């Protein structure tokens, strides 16, 4: 029973659209494909026995059928890929291809035995090319080479020799990296960046530099925070980044995220999105500690729980500032301001939809033009230190950051600000008794805070009223004496 990827699906005009398999113009999920595969696929002398076996959905064949449907679906996806010709293989001999095993994990990989380069063929698909008995016989008798697998997006080497051991790089660059710029002006991308970041040149430059480091494998040292209305374009921005690094190397974090996920889920990922995933104070602290581990920065006394080499670049998207905790002296996150107009309202649905479909097509010239434009623009218009590893740990805090601060201010600081705004002070000096703070804070929060150790010097020194004015300087403790910033006093009086 000999089956070839293109022989099986060529007549069905396979394609990929909206991340779904398209056969004869109709989109299929795996579940839909399973329901209709028997009637959908062409019956030939070669494929007939394979399909009939898949149609037997009971008894001892049940598990076999599940695997067969999965393999058929995978083959259809491969046939739809622009790299389909790579998989036009001799089914029996699989000449030139073979299985290797990672000595560290025991995981199988299919490689080109001549170049020792990783292929996109899944091991189970490799074995599915053979009749069951022959596959079992081959699997039992094949002398499987053992290799050391690494994930290194910074290296162009597919494999190398370290002593007697082969070192296999399992990272595969996206399709667009093999393309050259078409010379077309990526107008939609430029318009999109101007829309999302409201034509703010400084913030567009920060976003472009962050994308440059992501796409060209310079690890970002800050998580990118975008917060605003649904539909503004946050997901479109993510789609561009995801397509640029490869969908298989991107991940949207689920609600079950915990310490162990930093090892199991983030392994071999380049882009990780926390989408509407609430980040409270405890999780914020853990993420900051983990950043140190990702960047090989010594985190003294910190148990990050991270044991893997991680190349991840992190995004945090929310509609509400209450869902993302940030601190006044934030250094690990970059916060950009985004527009308050939905992309579909600004562009119209057809243009917005078409743009997203183009960038999600891995073989799209549009995607290649965007990535190469980002490279050319950044290298010509931005300072070198902004786009290299030297600037990877430099954060930027836009005006939106002030909304995060106002939302997450401690009751202590809120009480002090309230007294200053109401001019409850003498000669630009505010005296804060512990009881006064408790009383004011309780009135604002509805809670009796009791006796707390207030870190007034730290709070006053890092907070900026409306993002511009420090409150002042603490010059005496117990009770607290605060010398109020004269510029803040003038500002408040001018406002009133």
N, C-alpha and C positions, 0 to 999 in steps of 0.2 A: 504494500500500500504506500505509494509515493505521492506526497503532497507538496506543492510549492506555493509560497505565499501569493505570488502574482497570478499563477494559474487559477487559484481558487477564487480570487476576488476581482480580477481585472474586469470582468464583464459587468460587475455591479457598480462601477465608477466610484470607488471608495474615495472619501474626502474627510477632512476634519473641520468642524464648524462649532463654535461656542463650546469647545472642549469635548464635543461629542462626535462619535463616529457617524458618518453619513454614507448610506448605501442607497443607490438609485434615487438620490435626492431627499431621502428621509433620515432624520436624526434618530440614533439609537443609543440608549444606555445599555449597560451590560444586562440588566434585568429584562429589558425589552428585547434585546438580541436573543437571549435564551429562549424566550417564548416563541420566537418566529424563525429561529435559525434553520430548523428542519425544512420548512417550506421556502425559506429565503435563498439558501445556498444552492448553487447549481449541482445537480446530481450527474456525476460522470463515473466512468469505470474506476477511476482512481479515488474519487471522493465519496462515492456511494457507501462503501462499507464503514468509512469513518463516521459519516452522518447518521447512518442507521444505528451504529453503536451509541451515538449521542442521543438518539431518539428513545433508547431503552432506558426509562427513568425509574427503574425499580430494582430491588434485590441487590445482588452483588455488584451491579454496574452503577449504582447510585453515585458513589464518590468519583468513579471514573468519569461519569457524565459531567459532573461539575467541573472537573479539570479540563475536559474536552471543550466545553463551552467557553471556559476562560481562555483556553489557548486559541480557539477559533476567533474569539473577539480580539485577542491580542494580535493575531495574524492580520485581521482586517485593519486594525489600527496601523500596523507596520506597512501594509500595502498602501495605505492612505498617506504615509509619510513621504516627504520629498527624498528620503534616503532609501526608498523601497528597493532600488536596484541592488543595494548592498546585501539584501536578503534573498536574492534569486539564487538559491543554493541547491546543490545536489542533496536530495532528501536522505539517501541512504548513507553516503560516505561523509556528508558535511565536510567535504574536502577543504582543508585549510583552516578549519575551525575546531575548537575543542574546549573541554572543561578544565578549569584550574580551581584549586581550593585555597582559600585564605587560611594561612597557618594559625592566625590569631583568633578568628571567629568560626572557622569551619564552613564558611559560606562559599557556595559554588559561583563561578563566573564563567561566561563564554568569551573566549578571546580568539583573535586571529593568531594562529600558531606561528605564522611566519614573522609577524612584526611584534607579537606579544602585546597588541593593543586591545583594549576592552571593546566589546561590541554592545549593541543595544539588545541583543538576543537574551531572553531570560532562560536560565538553565532548564526550567520545566518545559519551555517551548522547544529547546534543543532536544530533550529526550522524547517529546511528543512526536517528533518527526519519524520515529521508528515504531513498528508494530510492538505491542506490549512485550511479547516474549523476547524479541531481539533487543529491545531497549533494556530489559532487565539483565539479559546476558551481557550486553556491552557495559552496562553500569557496574556489574559485578566484577568484570574482568579487566576493564580499562585501568591502566596505570595512570592515575590522575596526578598531574604535576602539582606541587605545593608552592605557593607564592606568598609574599607579604604584600597585602593590599594597603594602600594609603589613599587619602583623599586630599589632593593638593592642587587647588585651582590656580596657584601662583606659578606652577611649573608647566612647561610645554612638553615635557617628557612623558610618553605613554608608559614606558617601562625602562628599567635600568637594572644592572647587576650589582649586587652588594655581596661580595664574596661568591659563594655558590648559590645564593638565593636570588630569585627574580623579584624585584620590587615593582609591583603593578599599580599605576596611578589610575584609580577608578573614576576620576573626574573627566568628563567629556565636555568640551567647549560647545556652546550653542551653535546652531546652523549659521546664524547671521555672521559669525566671526570669519566665515569663509567667503564672504561677499565683499565687494568694494562699493563705495558710495556711487549712487546712480547719477549724482549731480542735481537731482531734484531738490527743491527747497522744502524742507519738512514744515510747511506752514501750519498744518494742524497741530503739530507738537508745540510750536512757538505760541500759537494762539491759546493752546490749552494751558501752558505755563503762565501766560499773562492773565488768563482767566482765574486760575486757581490761586495765584499769589498776587492778584489785583495790581499787576504791572509794577510791583515793587521790585526794583532792580536788585537791591541788596538781598532781599529774601530769595529771589530767583537764582542769584549767584550761589547762595548758601545751599539751596536745593540741588542745583546743577553739580556743585562740588561733591555733595553727598552721593548723588547718583554716579558720578565719575568714579569715586572710590569703590562703590559697590560693584559697578559693571567691570571695572578693570582690576578687580581683585586686590584692592588695598582696603583692608578691614577698617570700617568706620568705628571710631571709639565712642560715639554718642548715639543713643537711640533717637530716632526721628519721631516727633510728636506732632500729629495733625488733628486738630479738634474743631469741629464745626457742624453745620447742618448736614443732614443726609442728602446725598445727590450732588454735592458741590463738586465732587471730582476726586475724592480721596481714593476710591477704589480704582479709578482710571489711572491715577498716579501709581498705585500698587501694581496694576496690570502691566504698565510699561516696565517697571523694575523687575517684576516676576518674569516677563517674557525675555528680558535682556539677559538675565542670569540663567534662565532655564526653569521651566515649571517644576521639574523633578527635584530642583534644589531649593524650592520655596515651600513655606509652611505657614498656614494660618493656625494659631494656637487655639486649642479647645478650652472649654471651661474647666476641664479636669487637670489643668496644668499644675505641676508641683515640682519638687526638686529633682525627682528621678527623670522627669521629662527633659531636663537639660542634657542628659546623657542619651536617652533612647530616642527622643523626638528630634533633637537639634543636631544629631550626628549627620555629617555630610550635607548640611544646609548652608546656603549663602544668604537667604533672606527669610526672616521670621516676622510675621505680622501678628500683633495682639489686636484683634479687631473687636471693638466693644467688649473687651475683656477687662473687667474691673481690676485696677492695680491699686491696692490700699497701701498703707504705710509699711506693713510688714513685707508685702511682696516687693514693694519699691526697694526696700533695704536689701533684700535677697538678690534682686536683679542687679543692683549696683555692685554687690560683691561678686556676682557671677561675671559682670563685665570685666573686672580685674583679672579673673581667671582666663577669660577669652583672649584678653590682650597680653597674656603672660606677664601681668603686673603682680608683684608679690602682695598678697592680701594678708597682712600679718594678723594672726589670731582669728581669721575669718574662715568658717567652715562653709565653703560655697556649694559643696556637694557636686561640683563639676569635675569630671575625671577625663573627659574627652577633649581633643584638640578641636575647637569650634571656630569656624570662619564666619559665623553668623553676623548679619547686619540686621538691626532690630527697628521695627516700626510700631507705633502705638496710635491707633485710630479710635476716636470716640466722638460722640455727638454732644456729650455733657462733660463739663470740666470736673464735676464731682466724681467721675469714674477713673480719674488719673491723678494720683497723689504725686506732687512735686514739692521740693523743699526750696526755701529762699535762696540758698547758696548753691543751687543746682549746677552741676558740672558734667553729668553723665547723659544729659538729654538736650537735644536741640528742639526748640519750640518755634514753629513757623505760623504766621497768620494766614488764614485762607478766607476766600470770599464767602459771601452770604447769599449767593445766587446759584441755583442749580444749573449744572452743565447743560441739561436738556432744555432748560428755559433760555439759556444764553445762545445755544447753538441750534436747537431743534433736535428732536429725537433721531431722525435719520442720520444726521452728521455725527452725533455722539455715538450712536450704535455702530456705524461704519468704522469710526476711528478705533473703537475698542476691538472690533473684529479683526481689523488689520494688524494691530499690534500683538494680538494673541496668536496670530498665525506664525509658527516658528520659521517658516520659509519666506516670510514677507519681506519684500524689499523695503517697505515702509519702516519695519523694525530696524533693519540694518542701517538705513539712512538716519534714523533718530539716534541710535547708539554712536554712530560715527560723527554725527553732528555734535553730540554732547562732548565727545573727545576733542574735536577740533575747536569748539567754542571755548571750553575750559582751558585748554592749553594756550590759546591765543589771548584770552581776555581776563583770566584770573591769575593772581600771584601764584608762583609755583608752590609755595608753602601751604597754600589753601587746598590744593588738590593732591598733595603727596601725603605720605604717612606722617610727616611733621605736623600736618593740620588735622589729622584724623581724630584727635582727642579734643579739639577746640569746639566748644559748643556755642550756640547762638540762641538768644532768648528774645522772641518778638513780643509785641504788646499783649498777645494772648496769654503770655506767662503771668501777667498781672491778674488776670481772671482766675487762674489756678491759685495764686497766692491769696486772693480775697476769699476764695471758696474754702481753702484749707488752713486759714489762719487759726492759731491757737486762741482759745477764749481769753487768755491773758492779754495777748496783743490786741484783740478786738476791743477789749475793755479800755485799754490805754488809748487806742485810736478814737474811740467814742468820746472819751473825756477831752481829748485835744480838739476834736471837731466841735464840741459844745463849749469850748473855751473855759473849761473847768481847771484853770491854772492861774498862777500869779507870776508876773514879771518873766514870762516865757519859761517858767519852771513848773514842772508837774510833780507833785508828791504822791506816791502810790503806796498806801498801806496795804498789807496783805488782805485785810478785811474789805477794803475798798474795791480791790480787784475782784475778790470773790463775789461781792455784792453786784458789781456791774456786770461781770461775766454771767452770773446766775440769771440776771434780768434778761440778758441777751439770749442765753441758751436754754433757759428754763430748767437748769440743773444746778444742784448745790455741789460745787467742785471740792469743797472741803479745803484742807490745808495742803498746798502743793508747793514743790520747790520750783519756783519760776526762774527760768534762765533769761532774765531780762536783758542782760548785756548782749547775749547772743541774738535774741529775737530783735532787739532794736537795731543792732548793727547790720543785720542782713536784710531786713524788710525795707522795701521802697514804696512809699505811698504813691499810688497811681503810676508806679513804675519809675518814678523820678526822684522823690524826696525821701531821704532818711528821716526818721522821727526825731532824732537828736542823739544825745550822749548821756549815758548813765554815769553820774559822778559820785553817787553815794548810795549805799545799800541799807536796808532795814531801818526805816522804810526807804523804798526806792525814790531817788531824786533824779528826775530827767530834765536835762537842759534841752529845750525844744529847738529844733532846727529853725532859725529865723526865716529861711526861704520858704519853709512849709507854712509858717505862721502867715507870711505875706500872701502866699498862694491861697490859703483858706479865706483870708479876709477879702482878697480880690474876687473870689468866687461868690462870697455872700453879698 
